[in-house]
């Protein structure tokens, strides 16, 4: 039996060093006054947790336990979180289903998505997963989405805001999953989902110059400290608030293109190289997690639904094009000079291209979207398979 958390929330320090503990209870993370712990000299199965313990990283240990890490399978806290996620999914589905009212909706009000199967795609993208990723951030789901219109008015701004909201909500502040969105035309496949040491992983983060991952993390830590000093409070914003998700990791996860360029460094940032701009029509979507594959799929379902809603909103609310972001002025699809054709345009489906995730031997690990994906996310979404 491991140490039992203090029920009254009065526990401030805990020393159970040099025992035979193999795991730690997740409930310790719920002790609000616990500031000092010593678990050294035990037999913890989780090597990542053991490294934090040996480094006396109390805050990191408690945060790790809070998101479900304990070394002996899922803790009660993580099981409760999964149950909570399940309830949220069911609540969204119930909200969308209504009382049969959806059956009376006209076709024009439905959101259409067409799935392009790998077998029908002349040049499908593939993501190969390296063996080392299983100990760092093992789960990834990807797909391509074509026919997005981000050019008019504030369409791009709405898209980025929606992604931020998903990170706060269904992604649970990136502790459950992280989304990365790329310009598909700038992707060079096949891709590799890999791990690299912090001192070797190089990326050009959004809005920054090329930098090694360890230097980026250090830079963000310094910026976070400066934020705290200026605002005189503990809460910090931006990428800085996700740094604790990397605590205790010897290697960092990354998505690498065919030219060896890192295009994504979850859960922190993706690359300037594949940045989405106003003239971007086709997207490459990526969701990663260290919690479960199902969370990745749930988040991807929600992301595609949100993009379909935003696309519909853009078509219904005709805004002036607000420049080309210094890029080509090419529009997504044919220019519609007849406003009377708006209904037909609204019923033009987004195309979701399946992406295979395979191991190093080419064996299939994940295919998204499969037959069971995008089926329960919303009754307003019609999927053409």
FIFIVEX-635494 format. One record per residue (C-alpha): x negated, y, z; chain; residue number from 1. Coordinates in Angstrom, 3 decimals. Layout:
N
<px=X; py=Y; pz=Z; chaine=A; num=NUM>
...
END
This chain:
385
<px=0.000; py=0.000; pz=0.000; chaine=A; num=1>
<px=-1.245; py=3.487; pz=-0.818; chaine=A; num=2>
<px=-0.931; py=6.550; pz=1.412; chaine=A; num=3>
<px=2.658; py=7.595; pz=2.033; chaine=A; num=4>
<px=3.408; py=11.272; pz=1.281; chaine=A; num=5>
<px=4.513; py=13.540; pz=4.066; chaine=A; num=6>
<px=8.306; py=13.700; pz=3.983; chaine=A; num=7>
<px=8.459; py=17.079; pz=5.676; chaine=A; num=8>
<px=6.136; py=18.757; pz=3.188; chaine=A; num=9>
<px=3.727; py=19.769; pz=5.978; chaine=A; num=10>
<px=0.716; py=17.750; pz=4.818; chaine=A; num=11>
<px=-2.240; py=20.067; pz=4.122; chaine=A; num=12>
<px=-5.179; py=17.650; pz=3.876; chaine=A; num=13>
<px=-5.531; py=13.912; pz=3.295; chaine=A; num=14>
<px=-8.632; py=11.730; pz=3.675; chaine=A; num=15>
<px=-8.286; py=8.053; pz=2.748; chaine=A; num=16>
<px=-11.828; py=7.610; pz=1.457; chaine=A; num=17>
<px=-13.662; py=4.263; pz=1.448; chaine=A; num=18>
<px=-10.565; py=2.057; pz=1.390; chaine=A; num=19>
<px=-9.279; py=-0.510; pz=-1.104; chaine=A; num=20>
<px=-6.814; py=1.729; pz=-2.974; chaine=A; num=21>
<px=-6.310; py=0.828; pz=-6.641; chaine=A; num=22>
<px=-3.780; py=3.569; pz=-7.431; chaine=A; num=23>
<px=-2.276; py=6.714; pz=-5.916; chaine=A; num=24>
<px=1.432; py=7.473; pz=-5.438; chaine=A; num=25>
<px=2.805; py=10.128; pz=-7.777; chaine=A; num=26>
<px=4.851; py=11.551; pz=-4.887; chaine=A; num=27>
<px=1.697; py=13.190; pz=-3.507; chaine=A; num=28>
<px=2.183; py=15.842; pz=-6.189; chaine=A; num=29>
<px=5.400; py=16.846; pz=-4.415; chaine=A; num=30>
<px=3.600; py=17.882; pz=-1.206; chaine=A; num=31>
<px=3.598; py=21.684; pz=-1.620; chaine=A; num=32>
<px=1.009; py=22.453; pz=1.087; chaine=A; num=33>
<px=-1.500; py=19.759; pz=0.183; chaine=A; num=34>
<px=-4.724; py=21.613; pz=-0.653; chaine=A; num=35>
<px=-7.503; py=19.151; pz=0.186; chaine=A; num=36>
<px=-7.752; py=15.430; pz=-0.612; chaine=A; num=37>
<px=-10.510; py=12.825; pz=-0.435; chaine=A; num=38>
<px=-9.968; py=9.527; pz=-2.250; chaine=A; num=39>
<px=-13.630; py=8.709; pz=-2.900; chaine=A; num=40>
<px=-14.962; py=5.209; pz=-2.307; chaine=A; num=41>
<px=-11.787; py=3.424; pz=-3.431; chaine=A; num=42>
<px=-11.200; py=1.022; pz=-6.332; chaine=A; num=43>
<px=-9.013; py=3.130; pz=-8.601; chaine=A; num=44>
<px=-8.144; py=1.413; pz=-11.884; chaine=A; num=45>
<px=-7.688; py=4.699; pz=-13.741; chaine=A; num=46>
<px=-11.198; py=5.860; pz=-14.689; chaine=A; num=47>
<px=-9.986; py=9.320; pz=-15.639; chaine=A; num=48>
<px=-8.437; py=9.725; pz=-12.190; chaine=A; num=49>
<px=-11.570; py=8.316; pz=-10.549; chaine=A; num=50>
<px=-13.680; py=10.973; pz=-12.265; chaine=A; num=51>
<px=-11.429; py=13.717; pz=-10.874; chaine=A; num=52>
<px=-11.647; py=12.116; pz=-7.423; chaine=A; num=53>
<px=-15.451; py=12.012; pz=-7.512; chaine=A; num=54>
<px=-15.486; py=15.644; pz=-8.621; chaine=A; num=55>
<px=-13.224; py=16.670; pz=-5.715; chaine=A; num=56>
<px=-10.771; py=18.272; pz=-8.178; chaine=A; num=57>
<px=-7.742; py=18.422; pz=-5.869; chaine=A; num=58>
<px=-5.627; py=20.615; pz=-8.138; chaine=A; num=59>
<px=-6.378; py=18.465; pz=-11.195; chaine=A; num=60>
<px=-5.651; py=15.239; pz=-9.271; chaine=A; num=61>
<px=-2.233; py=16.463; pz=-8.128; chaine=A; num=62>
<px=-1.363; py=17.779; pz=-11.595; chaine=A; num=63>
<px=-2.405; py=14.436; pz=-13.104; chaine=A; num=64>
<px=-0.170; py=12.582; pz=-10.657; chaine=A; num=65>
<px=2.632; py=15.028; pz=-11.393; chaine=A; num=66>
<px=2.670; py=14.108; pz=-15.101; chaine=A; num=67>
<px=2.633; py=10.393; pz=-14.347; chaine=A; num=68>
<px=-1.023; py=9.340; pz=-14.156; chaine=A; num=69>
<px=-1.851; py=7.082; pz=-11.223; chaine=A; num=70>
<px=-3.815; py=4.141; pz=-12.605; chaine=A; num=71>
<px=-1.271; py=1.403; pz=-12.043; chaine=A; num=72>
<px=1.446; py=1.947; pz=-14.617; chaine=A; num=73>
<px=4.209; py=4.527; pz=-14.421; chaine=A; num=74>
<px=4.856; py=6.128; pz=-11.055; chaine=A; num=75>
<px=8.254; py=6.982; pz=-9.660; chaine=A; num=76>
<px=7.858; py=10.589; pz=-10.734; chaine=A; num=77>
<px=7.170; py=9.606; pz=-14.350; chaine=A; num=78>
<px=10.045; py=7.104; pz=-14.346; chaine=A; num=79>
<px=12.327; py=9.838; pz=-13.040; chaine=A; num=80>
<px=11.084; py=12.172; pz=-15.766; chaine=A; num=81>
<px=11.824; py=9.588; pz=-18.449; chaine=A; num=82>
<px=15.305; py=9.076; pz=-17.023; chaine=A; num=83>
<px=15.812; py=12.841; pz=-17.043; chaine=A; num=84>
<px=14.700; py=13.037; pz=-20.688; chaine=A; num=85>
<px=17.157; py=10.269; pz=-21.560; chaine=A; num=86>
<px=19.994; py=12.158; pz=-19.866; chaine=A; num=87>
<px=19.070; py=15.334; pz=-21.756; chaine=A; num=88>
<px=19.163; py=13.422; pz=-25.066; chaine=A; num=89>
<px=22.581; py=11.982; pz=-24.232; chaine=A; num=90>
<px=23.833; py=15.420; pz=-23.183; chaine=A; num=91>
<px=22.711; py=16.952; pz=-26.498; chaine=A; num=92>
<px=24.355; py=14.123; pz=-28.426; chaine=A; num=93>
<px=27.614; py=14.496; pz=-26.470; chaine=A; num=94>
<px=27.590; py=18.254; pz=-26.998; chaine=A; num=95>
<px=27.155; py=17.805; pz=-30.737; chaine=A; num=96>
<px=29.773; py=15.071; pz=-31.101; chaine=A; num=97>
<px=32.669; py=17.119; pz=-29.676; chaine=A; num=98>
<px=36.135; py=15.518; pz=-29.624; chaine=A; num=99>
<px=36.373; py=14.472; pz=-33.230; chaine=A; num=100>
<px=36.288; py=18.078; pz=-34.375; chaine=A; num=101>
<px=33.128; py=17.449; pz=-36.378; chaine=A; num=102>
<px=35.068; py=15.141; pz=-38.704; chaine=A; num=103>
<px=37.027; py=18.164; pz=-39.848; chaine=A; num=104>
<px=33.970; py=20.218; pz=-40.725; chaine=A; num=105>
<px=33.617; py=21.022; pz=-44.385; chaine=A; num=106>
<px=30.567; py=19.642; pz=-46.143; chaine=A; num=107>
<px=29.249; py=23.175; pz=-46.631; chaine=A; num=108>
<px=28.671; py=23.566; pz=-42.873; chaine=A; num=109>
<px=26.541; py=20.433; pz=-42.584; chaine=A; num=110>
<px=22.763; py=20.427; pz=-42.518; chaine=A; num=111>
<px=21.316; py=18.138; pz=-45.165; chaine=A; num=112>
<px=17.994; py=16.307; pz=-44.993; chaine=A; num=113>
<px=16.819; py=13.806; pz=-47.591; chaine=A; num=114>
<px=14.251; py=11.157; pz=-46.667; chaine=A; num=115>
<px=11.619; py=10.332; pz=-49.284; chaine=A; num=116>
<px=10.357; py=6.828; pz=-48.588; chaine=A; num=117>
<px=6.686; py=5.933; pz=-48.829; chaine=A; num=118>
<px=7.490; py=3.525; pz=-51.674; chaine=A; num=119>
<px=9.012; py=6.399; pz=-53.694; chaine=A; num=120>
<px=6.188; py=8.849; pz=-53.022; chaine=A; num=121>
<px=3.380; py=8.865; pz=-55.614; chaine=A; num=122>
<px=0.897; py=10.372; pz=-53.132; chaine=A; num=123>
<px=1.981; py=9.624; pz=-49.544; chaine=A; num=124>
<px=-0.107; py=10.923; pz=-46.654; chaine=A; num=125>
<px=-1.552; py=8.435; pz=-44.180; chaine=A; num=126>
<px=-2.935; py=8.998; pz=-40.683; chaine=A; num=127>
<px=-5.553; py=6.521; pz=-39.462; chaine=A; num=128>
<px=-5.920; py=6.192; pz=-35.685; chaine=A; num=129>
<px=-9.367; py=5.538; pz=-34.206; chaine=A; num=130>
<px=-9.621; py=3.008; pz=-31.326; chaine=A; num=131>
<px=-10.939; py=5.562; pz=-28.796; chaine=A; num=132>
<px=-7.752; py=7.629; pz=-28.880; chaine=A; num=133>
<px=-5.830; py=5.115; pz=-26.742; chaine=A; num=134>
<px=-7.615; py=6.307; pz=-23.584; chaine=A; num=135>
<px=-7.130; py=10.008; pz=-24.328; chaine=A; num=136>
<px=-3.843; py=10.841; pz=-26.098; chaine=A; num=137>
<px=-2.586; py=7.647; pz=-27.745; chaine=A; num=138>
<px=0.705; py=8.601; pz=-29.403; chaine=A; num=139>
<px=1.186; py=10.489; pz=-32.674; chaine=A; num=140>
<px=4.081; py=10.898; pz=-35.123; chaine=A; num=141>
<px=3.802; py=12.815; pz=-38.413; chaine=A; num=142>
<px=5.845; py=13.673; pz=-41.488; chaine=A; num=143>
<px=5.925; py=16.135; pz=-44.379; chaine=A; num=144>
<px=8.849; py=18.546; pz=-44.794; chaine=A; num=145>
<px=9.456; py=20.231; pz=-48.160; chaine=A; num=146>
<px=11.764; py=23.067; pz=-49.190; chaine=A; num=147>
<px=11.335; py=25.419; pz=-46.228; chaine=A; num=148>
<px=11.884; py=29.143; pz=-46.875; chaine=A; num=149>
<px=9.865; py=31.383; pz=-44.546; chaine=A; num=150>
<px=9.495; py=34.353; pz=-46.885; chaine=A; num=151>
<px=12.522; py=36.613; pz=-46.228; chaine=A; num=152>
<px=12.618; py=39.089; pz=-43.345; chaine=A; num=153>
<px=11.763; py=37.593; pz=-39.961; chaine=A; num=154>
<px=12.036; py=33.946; pz=-41.067; chaine=A; num=155>
<px=8.423; py=33.120; pz=-40.159; chaine=A; num=156>
<px=8.725; py=34.884; pz=-36.812; chaine=A; num=157>
<px=11.896; py=32.907; pz=-36.004; chaine=A; num=158>
<px=10.126; py=29.682; pz=-36.964; chaine=A; num=159>
<px=7.174; py=30.368; pz=-34.634; chaine=A; num=160>
<px=9.490; py=31.442; pz=-31.794; chaine=A; num=161>
<px=11.506; py=28.237; pz=-32.171; chaine=A; num=162>
<px=8.317; py=26.178; pz=-31.923; chaine=A; num=163>
<px=7.354; py=28.011; pz=-28.720; chaine=A; num=164>
<px=10.807; py=27.349; pz=-27.245; chaine=A; num=165>
<px=10.553; py=23.633; pz=-28.067; chaine=A; num=166>
<px=7.167; py=23.555; pz=-26.320; chaine=A; num=167>
<px=8.735; py=25.066; pz=-23.207; chaine=A; num=168>
<px=11.873; py=22.902; pz=-23.279; chaine=A; num=169>
<px=11.810; py=19.384; pz=-24.737; chaine=A; num=170>
<px=7.969; py=19.260; pz=-24.646; chaine=A; num=171>
<px=8.045; py=20.265; pz=-20.947; chaine=A; num=172>
<px=5.368; py=22.957; pz=-21.328; chaine=A; num=173>
<px=3.300; py=20.559; pz=-23.479; chaine=A; num=174>
<px=2.954; py=18.028; pz=-20.628; chaine=A; num=175>
<px=5.285; py=15.594; pz=-22.430; chaine=A; num=176>
<px=4.264; py=16.348; pz=-26.027; chaine=A; num=177>
<px=2.655; py=18.969; pz=-28.270; chaine=A; num=178>
<px=3.774; py=20.161; pz=-31.707; chaine=A; num=179>
<px=1.423; py=21.274; pz=-34.477; chaine=A; num=180>
<px=2.696; py=22.619; pz=-37.807; chaine=A; num=181>
<px=0.533; py=22.990; pz=-40.913; chaine=A; num=182>
<px=0.779; py=24.167; pz=-44.522; chaine=A; num=183>
<px=1.011; py=20.861; pz=-46.394; chaine=A; num=184>
<px=-0.703; py=22.297; pz=-49.489; chaine=A; num=185>
<px=-3.824; py=22.979; pz=-47.397; chaine=A; num=186>
<px=-4.026; py=19.421; pz=-46.035; chaine=A; num=187>
<px=-6.616; py=17.071; pz=-47.540; chaine=A; num=188>
<px=-5.663; py=13.453; pz=-46.817; chaine=A; num=189>
<px=-6.062; py=10.802; pz=-45.643; chaine=A; num=190>
<px=-6.220; py=12.075; pz=-42.065; chaine=A; num=191>
<px=-7.917; py=10.554; pz=-39.027; chaine=A; num=192>
<px=-6.568; py=10.899; pz=-35.482; chaine=A; num=193>
<px=-9.829; py=10.731; pz=-33.582; chaine=A; num=194>
<px=-11.662; py=11.588; pz=-30.371; chaine=A; num=195>
<px=-14.840; py=13.644; pz=-30.146; chaine=A; num=196>
<px=-17.008; py=14.848; pz=-27.241; chaine=A; num=197>
<px=-16.257; py=18.479; pz=-26.253; chaine=A; num=198>
<px=-19.784; py=19.492; pz=-27.265; chaine=A; num=199>
<px=-19.400; py=18.085; pz=-30.785; chaine=A; num=200>
<px=-15.779; py=18.871; pz=-31.670; chaine=A; num=201>
<px=-15.713; py=22.041; pz=-33.796; chaine=A; num=202>
<px=-12.579; py=23.899; pz=-34.860; chaine=A; num=203>
<px=-11.568; py=27.292; pz=-36.241; chaine=A; num=204>
<px=-8.683; py=28.009; pz=-33.814; chaine=A; num=205>
<px=-5.764; py=30.169; pz=-34.911; chaine=A; num=206>
<px=-6.927; py=33.777; pz=-34.900; chaine=A; num=207>
<px=-10.514; py=32.946; pz=-33.839; chaine=A; num=208>
<px=-13.891; py=32.043; pz=-35.339; chaine=A; num=209>
<px=-15.319; py=28.512; pz=-35.489; chaine=A; num=210>
<px=-16.252; py=27.279; pz=-32.044; chaine=A; num=211>
<px=-17.066; py=24.069; pz=-30.190; chaine=A; num=212>
<px=-14.225; py=22.710; pz=-28.072; chaine=A; num=213>
<px=-16.175; py=22.995; pz=-24.807; chaine=A; num=214>
<px=-16.966; py=26.658; pz=-25.568; chaine=A; num=215>
<px=-13.344; py=27.362; pz=-26.511; chaine=A; num=216>
<px=-12.126; py=25.857; pz=-23.239; chaine=A; num=217>
<px=-14.685; py=27.901; pz=-21.293; chaine=A; num=218>
<px=-13.702; py=31.039; pz=-23.212; chaine=A; num=219>
<px=-10.024; py=30.455; pz=-22.433; chaine=A; num=220>
<px=-10.853; py=29.860; pz=-18.758; chaine=A; num=221>
<px=-12.666; py=33.202; pz=-18.583; chaine=A; num=222>
<px=-9.763; py=34.930; pz=-20.335; chaine=A; num=223>
<px=-7.365; py=33.342; pz=-17.840; chaine=A; num=224>
<px=-9.417; py=34.651; pz=-14.912; chaine=A; num=225>
<px=-9.397; py=38.114; pz=-16.466; chaine=A; num=226>
<px=-5.619; py=37.887; pz=-16.894; chaine=A; num=227>
<px=-5.204; py=37.014; pz=-13.229; chaine=A; num=228>
<px=-7.358; py=39.959; pz=-12.148; chaine=A; num=229>
<px=-5.532; py=42.443; pz=-14.351; chaine=A; num=230>
<px=-2.027; py=41.260; pz=-13.486; chaine=A; num=231>
<px=-2.880; py=40.340; pz=-9.884; chaine=A; num=232>
<px=-0.857; py=37.155; pz=-10.040; chaine=A; num=233>
<px=-1.401; py=33.439; pz=-10.556; chaine=A; num=234>
<px=0.829; py=32.991; pz=-13.616; chaine=A; num=235>
<px=-1.004; py=33.153; pz=-16.933; chaine=A; num=236>
<px=0.272; py=33.150; pz=-20.508; chaine=A; num=237>
<px=-0.764; py=31.886; pz=-23.916; chaine=A; num=238>
<px=-3.018; py=28.876; pz=-24.463; chaine=A; num=239>
<px=-4.647; py=29.416; pz=-21.069; chaine=A; num=240>
<px=-1.805; py=27.732; pz=-19.186; chaine=A; num=241>
<px=-2.436; py=24.402; pz=-20.937; chaine=A; num=242>
<px=-6.111; py=24.023; pz=-20.020; chaine=A; num=243>
<px=-5.397; py=21.756; pz=-17.029; chaine=A; num=244>
<px=-4.076; py=19.143; pz=-19.477; chaine=A; num=245>
<px=-7.703; py=18.506; pz=-20.509; chaine=A; num=246>
<px=-9.053; py=18.051; pz=-16.975; chaine=A; num=247>
<px=-11.094; py=14.895; pz=-16.473; chaine=A; num=248>
<px=-11.386; py=14.015; pz=-20.167; chaine=A; num=249>
<px=-14.787; py=12.949; pz=-21.517; chaine=A; num=250>
<px=-13.474; py=13.158; pz=-25.093; chaine=A; num=251>
<px=-10.912; py=15.430; pz=-26.706; chaine=A; num=252>
<px=-8.275; py=14.365; pz=-29.258; chaine=A; num=253>
<px=-8.340; py=15.847; pz=-32.753; chaine=A; num=254>
<px=-6.787; py=15.415; pz=-36.189; chaine=A; num=255>
<px=-9.423; py=15.453; pz=-38.936; chaine=A; num=256>
<px=-8.888; py=15.835; pz=-42.695; chaine=A; num=257>
<px=-10.621; py=13.984; pz=-45.531; chaine=A; num=258>
<px=-13.402; py=16.601; pz=-45.612; chaine=A; num=259>
<px=-14.210; py=16.084; pz=-41.925; chaine=A; num=260>
<px=-12.582; py=19.375; pz=-40.891; chaine=A; num=261>
<px=-10.691; py=19.394; pz=-37.579; chaine=A; num=262>
<px=-7.213; py=20.757; pz=-38.308; chaine=A; num=263>
<px=-5.707; py=20.134; pz=-34.869; chaine=A; num=264>
<px=-6.943; py=19.997; pz=-31.270; chaine=A; num=265>
<px=-3.933; py=18.958; pz=-29.156; chaine=A; num=266>
<px=-2.619; py=20.074; pz=-26.766; chaine=A; num=267>
<px=-4.459; py=23.402; pz=-27.218; chaine=A; num=268>
<px=-4.407; py=24.673; pz=-30.808; chaine=A; num=269>
<px=-4.475; py=23.878; pz=-34.500; chaine=A; num=270>
<px=-6.762; py=25.276; pz=-37.170; chaine=A; num=271>
<px=-6.726; py=28.566; pz=-39.035; chaine=A; num=272>
<px=-7.489; py=26.475; pz=-42.149; chaine=A; num=273>
<px=-3.953; py=25.030; pz=-42.346; chaine=A; num=274>
<px=-2.122; py=28.041; pz=-40.888; chaine=A; num=275>
<px=1.480; py=28.554; pz=-42.008; chaine=A; num=276>
<px=2.186; py=31.826; pz=-43.812; chaine=A; num=277>
<px=5.221; py=33.489; pz=-45.335; chaine=A; num=278>
<px=4.723; py=31.836; pz=-48.705; chaine=A; num=279>
<px=4.430; py=28.337; pz=-47.185; chaine=A; num=280>
<px=7.156; py=26.074; pz=-48.593; chaine=A; num=281>
<px=5.958; py=22.623; pz=-47.563; chaine=A; num=282>
<px=4.988; py=21.695; pz=-44.013; chaine=A; num=283>
<px=3.001; py=18.925; pz=-42.391; chaine=A; num=284>
<px=4.456; py=18.273; pz=-38.931; chaine=A; num=285>
<px=2.549; py=16.558; pz=-36.137; chaine=A; num=286>
<px=3.666; py=15.607; pz=-32.619; chaine=A; num=287>
<px=1.252; py=14.039; pz=-30.113; chaine=A; num=288>
<px=1.696; py=12.800; pz=-26.551; chaine=A; num=289>
<px=-0.063; py=10.890; pz=-23.801; chaine=A; num=290>
<px=3.319; py=9.843; pz=-22.353; chaine=A; num=291>
<px=5.159; py=7.725; pz=-24.947; chaine=A; num=292>
<px=5.889; py=7.196; pz=-28.633; chaine=A; num=293>
<px=9.613; py=7.770; pz=-28.048; chaine=A; num=294>
<px=8.942; py=11.283; pz=-26.756; chaine=A; num=295>
<px=7.028; py=12.039; pz=-29.977; chaine=A; num=296>
<px=9.999; py=10.846; pz=-32.041; chaine=A; num=297>
<px=12.543; py=12.777; pz=-29.953; chaine=A; num=298>
<px=10.508; py=15.970; pz=-30.314; chaine=A; num=299>
<px=10.067; py=15.450; pz=-34.069; chaine=A; num=300>
<px=13.827; py=14.886; pz=-34.468; chaine=A; num=301>
<px=14.518; py=18.120; pz=-32.573; chaine=A; num=302>
<px=11.907; py=20.021; pz=-34.607; chaine=A; num=303>
<px=13.365; py=18.942; pz=-37.963; chaine=A; num=304>
<px=16.888; py=19.805; pz=-36.794; chaine=A; num=305>
<px=15.712; py=23.263; pz=-35.694; chaine=A; num=306>
<px=13.934; py=23.911; pz=-39.016; chaine=A; num=307>
<px=17.081; py=22.850; pz=-40.904; chaine=A; num=308>
<px=19.130; py=25.283; pz=-38.787; chaine=A; num=309>
<px=16.640; py=28.096; pz=-39.412; chaine=A; num=310>
<px=16.631; py=27.400; pz=-43.146; chaine=A; num=311>
<px=20.428; py=27.605; pz=-43.185; chaine=A; num=312>
<px=20.345; py=30.859; pz=-41.203; chaine=A; num=313>
<px=17.855; py=32.362; pz=-43.672; chaine=A; num=314>
<px=20.101; py=31.468; pz=-46.619; chaine=A; num=315>
<px=23.267; py=32.780; pz=-44.961; chaine=A; num=316>
<px=21.675; py=36.060; pz=-43.852; chaine=A; num=317>
<px=20.016; py=37.422; pz=-46.941; chaine=A; num=318>
<px=17.059; py=39.517; pz=-45.809; chaine=A; num=319>
<px=14.610; py=41.501; pz=-47.872; chaine=A; num=320>
<px=11.319; py=39.768; pz=-48.559; chaine=A; num=321>
<px=8.822; py=41.367; pz=-46.194; chaine=A; num=322>
<px=5.600; py=40.946; pz=-48.115; chaine=A; num=323>
<px=3.549; py=37.935; pz=-49.054; chaine=A; num=324>
<px=1.118; py=37.820; pz=-46.129; chaine=A; num=325>
<px=-1.663; py=38.647; pz=-48.605; chaine=A; num=326>
<px=-1.010; py=35.335; pz=-50.293; chaine=A; num=327>
<px=0.504; py=34.274; pz=-53.604; chaine=A; num=328>
<px=3.985; py=35.619; pz=-54.261; chaine=A; num=329>
<px=5.288; py=32.209; pz=-55.344; chaine=A; num=330>
<px=8.786; py=31.543; pz=-54.034; chaine=A; num=331>
<px=10.006; py=28.223; pz=-52.665; chaine=A; num=332>
<px=12.037; py=26.765; pz=-55.496; chaine=A; num=333>
<px=13.869; py=28.659; pz=-58.248; chaine=A; num=334>
<px=14.930; py=32.264; pz=-57.710; chaine=A; num=335>
<px=18.689; py=32.524; pz=-57.244; chaine=A; num=336>
<px=19.952; py=35.609; pz=-59.083; chaine=A; num=337>
<px=23.609; py=34.698; pz=-58.574; chaine=A; num=338>
<px=24.902; py=35.253; pz=-55.013; chaine=A; num=339>
<px=27.833; py=32.997; pz=-55.859; chaine=A; num=340>
<px=25.436; py=30.057; pz=-55.888; chaine=A; num=341>
<px=24.662; py=30.450; pz=-52.177; chaine=A; num=342>
<px=26.910; py=27.532; pz=-51.203; chaine=A; num=343>
<px=25.080; py=25.272; pz=-53.635; chaine=A; num=344>
<px=21.726; py=26.438; pz=-52.240; chaine=A; num=345>
<px=22.874; py=25.777; pz=-48.677; chaine=A; num=346>
<px=23.655; py=22.212; pz=-49.624; chaine=A; num=347>
<px=20.208; py=21.670; pz=-51.146; chaine=A; num=348>
<px=18.607; py=19.314; pz=-48.632; chaine=A; num=349>
<px=15.213; py=19.658; pz=-47.050; chaine=A; num=350>
<px=13.067; py=16.692; pz=-48.046; chaine=A; num=351>
<px=11.350; py=14.728; pz=-45.273; chaine=A; num=352>
<px=8.513; py=12.581; pz=-46.590; chaine=A; num=353>
<px=7.620; py=9.524; pz=-44.553; chaine=A; num=354>
<px=4.086; py=9.395; pz=-43.149; chaine=A; num=355>
<px=2.457; py=6.136; pz=-42.066; chaine=A; num=356>
<px=0.235; py=5.968; pz=-38.977; chaine=A; num=357>
<px=-2.111; py=2.973; pz=-39.197; chaine=A; num=358>
<px=-4.995; py=1.468; pz=-37.241; chaine=A; num=359>
<px=-8.541; py=1.214; pz=-38.606; chaine=A; num=360>
<px=-7.662; py=-2.048; pz=-40.377; chaine=A; num=361>
<px=-4.681; py=-0.462; pz=-42.113; chaine=A; num=362>
<px=-2.049; py=-2.196; pz=-39.965; chaine=A; num=363>
<px=1.095; py=-0.097; pz=-39.523; chaine=A; num=364>
<px=1.552; py=1.467; pz=-36.080; chaine=A; num=365>
<px=4.282; py=4.048; pz=-36.763; chaine=A; num=366>
<px=6.405; py=5.078; pz=-39.742; chaine=A; num=367>
<px=8.384; py=8.303; pz=-39.431; chaine=A; num=368>
<px=11.193; py=8.789; pz=-40.135; chaine=A; num=369>
<px=12.275; py=5.151; pz=-39.867; chaine=A; num=370>
<px=15.884; py=3.969; pz=-40.222; chaine=A; num=371>
<px=16.546; py=4.675; pz=-36.543; chaine=A; num=372>
<px=15.051; py=8.190; pz=-36.520; chaine=A; num=373>
<px=17.144; py=11.338; pz=-37.058; chaine=A; num=374>
<px=20.313; py=9.335; pz=-36.345; chaine=A; num=375>
<px=21.423; py=10.780; pz=-33.002; chaine=A; num=376>
<px=19.794; py=14.213; pz=-32.864; chaine=A; num=377>
<px=22.984; py=15.991; pz=-34.026; chaine=A; num=378>
<px=26.277; py=15.118; pz=-35.703; chaine=A; num=379>
<px=25.799; py=18.279; pz=-37.793; chaine=A; num=380>
<px=22.767; py=16.728; pz=-39.480; chaine=A; num=381>
<px=23.460; py=14.539; pz=-42.501; chaine=A; num=382>
<px=20.505; py=12.364; pz=-43.493; chaine=A; num=383>
<px=20.360; py=11.047; pz=-47.061; chaine=A; num=384>
<px=18.259; py=7.880; pz=-47.098; chaine=A; num=385>
END
